[in-house]
Amino acid sequence: MAYSDLTPDQQASLDAWMTLFRASVGELARLNNHLDAVNTEYNGAAGEVLALLQGADVIPNTSGLWRSGAEPMTKDQVVTVVSYIQGVLAYNTSAHRGNIARACGESNLIG
């Protein structure tokens, strides 16, 4: 069945969802850019300094995010979250970015 064979209600439903989908995929692309920067720094200077700590050593929250409930973290907790970031970045290859660009437009990959 082609898109043109859908009823007007079906087309409207799909169009509304596609708008949400495209906007969300664009946001994902921008988030991937930020996570890539975090991971790059982790693989550089930040990771080198973090390696000096023991797993249970506590890193205070100096981010200013305490108002929203951010807490001090141990080195092991930080490394665990970094592993989550690296898992997400496994879906940030050039092939993935190409598909995302088709969904949201290349200019929406920046941010």
ZADRENMI-283910 format. One record per atom (N, C-alpha, C): x, y, z; residue in one letter. Coordinates in steps of 0.2 Angstrom, whole numbers, plus 5000, padded with zeros to 4 digits. Layout:
ZADRENMI-283910
XYZA/...
This chain:
ZADRENMI-283910
500449945000M/500050005000M/500450065000M/500350114996A/500750174996A/500450225000A/500750275002Y/500550335006Y/499950365003Y/499950374997S/499350404994S/498650354994S/498750294996D/498150244997D/497950255004D/498250285008L/497950295015L/497450335015L/496950325020T/496450375021T/496650445023T/496250495022P/496550565025P/496650555033P/496250525036D/496350515044D/497050475045D/497150425041Q/497750385042Q/498350435040Q/498350465035Q/498850515033Q/498950565038Q/498450595041A/498550645046A/498850615052A/498650555054S/498950525060S/499650505059S/499850485053L/500550465052L/500950535051L/500650585048D/501050645047D/501150685054D/500650675059A/500850705066A/501350665069A/501350605068W/501850565072W/502550575068W/502550585062M/503250595058M/503550665060M/503050715062T/503350775064T/503650765071T/503350725075L/503650715082L/504250675081L/504250625077F/504850575076F/505450615073F/505350665068R/505850695065R/506150745070R/505750785074A/506050825079A/506450785084A/506150735086S/506550695092S/507150665089S/507150645083V/507850615080V/508350675079V/508150735078G/508550795078G/508850805084G/508450805090E/508650815096E/509150755098E/509050695096L/509550635097L/510150655094L/510150675088A/510850695085A/511250745089A/510850795091R/511250855095R/511450825101R/511050785105L/511350755111L/511950705110L/511950675104N/512450625102N/513150675102N/513050735099N/513650775098N/513950795105N/513450815110H/513650825116H/514050765120H/513650715119L/513950655122L/514650635119L/514750645113D/515350635110D/515950675112D/515750735114A/516250785117A/516450765124A/515950735128V/516050715135V/516450655134V/516350605130N/516750545129N/517450565127N/517550615122T/518250635120T/518650655126T/518350695130E/518650725136E/518850665141E/518350625141Y/518450565146Y/519050525143Y/519150515137N/519750475134N/520350515134N/520350585136G/520950625137G/521050645144G/521050705145A/521350735151A/520850715157A/520250715156A/519750695162A/519850625164A/519950585159G/520050515161G/520650495164G/521150535162E/521850525165E/521850545173E/521450605174V/521450625181V/520950575185V/520450555182L/519950505185L/520350445187L/520750425183A/521150355184A/521550365190A/521750425193L/522150425199L/521750415205L/521050405204L/520650395210L/520450325211L/520350305217Q/520050235218Q/519350235217Q/519050175216G/518350165214G/517850195219G/518050195225A/517550215230A/517650285232A/518150315229D/518350395230D/517750435228D/517550485232V/516950525231V/517150585227V/516850605222I/516950665218I/516350715220I/516550775223P/515950815225P/515650845219P/515050865220N/514650895215N/514750975215N/515150995210T/515351065210T/515051095204T/514551065201S/514251085194S/513751135195S/513451145201G/512951195202G/512251165201G/512251095199L/511651065198L/511351035204L/511551055210W/511351025216W/510651045217W/510451105215R/509751125215R/509251075212R/509451035207S/509050995204S/509150915207S/509550915212G/509650845215G/510250815213G/510650835209A/511350805208A/511750795214A/512050735214E/512350715221E/513150705219E/513550705225P/514250685224P/514150605221P/514750595217M/514750525214M/515450495216M/515450425216T/516050395217T/516350385210T/517050375210K/517350355203K/516950305199K/516850245203D/516450195200D/515850215197D/515450255200Q/514750275198Q/514850315191Q/515350365191V/515550405185V/515750355179V/516150305181V/516350265175V/515750225173V/515350205177T/514750165175T/514350215170T/514250275172V/513850315168V/514150335161V/514850335161V/515250345155V/515150285151V/515050225153S/514950165149S/514250165146S/513750195149Y/513150205146Y/513150255140Y/513550305141I/513650355136I/513950325130I/514450285131Q/514850245126Q/514350195122Q/513950165126G/513450125123G/512950165118G/512750225120V/512350265116V/512750285110V/513350305110L/513750325105L/513950265100L/513850205102A/513850155097A/513350155091A/512850195092Y/512350215087Y/512450285084Y/513050305084N/513250375082N/513750365076N/513750315072T/514150305067T/513950345061T/514350355056S/514250395050S/513550365046S/513450305046A/512850275044A/512250295048A/512350295054H/511750315058H/511650385057H/512150425057R/512050505056R/511750515049R/511950475044G/511650485038G/510850475038G/510650415041N/509950405042N/509550455046N/509950485051I/509650535055I/509550595051I/510050615047A/510050675043A/509450665038A/509250615035R/508650605031R/508050615035R/508050595041A/507450605045A/507350685047A/507850715049C/507750785052C/508050835048C/508450825043G/508850875039G/509550885042G/510050895038E/510750895040E/510850955045E/510551005044S/510651065048S/510451055055S/510051005056N/509750985063N/510250945067N/510750925064L/511250875067L/511750915071L/511750985070I/512251025074I/511851055080I/512351055085G/512051085091G/512351065097G/
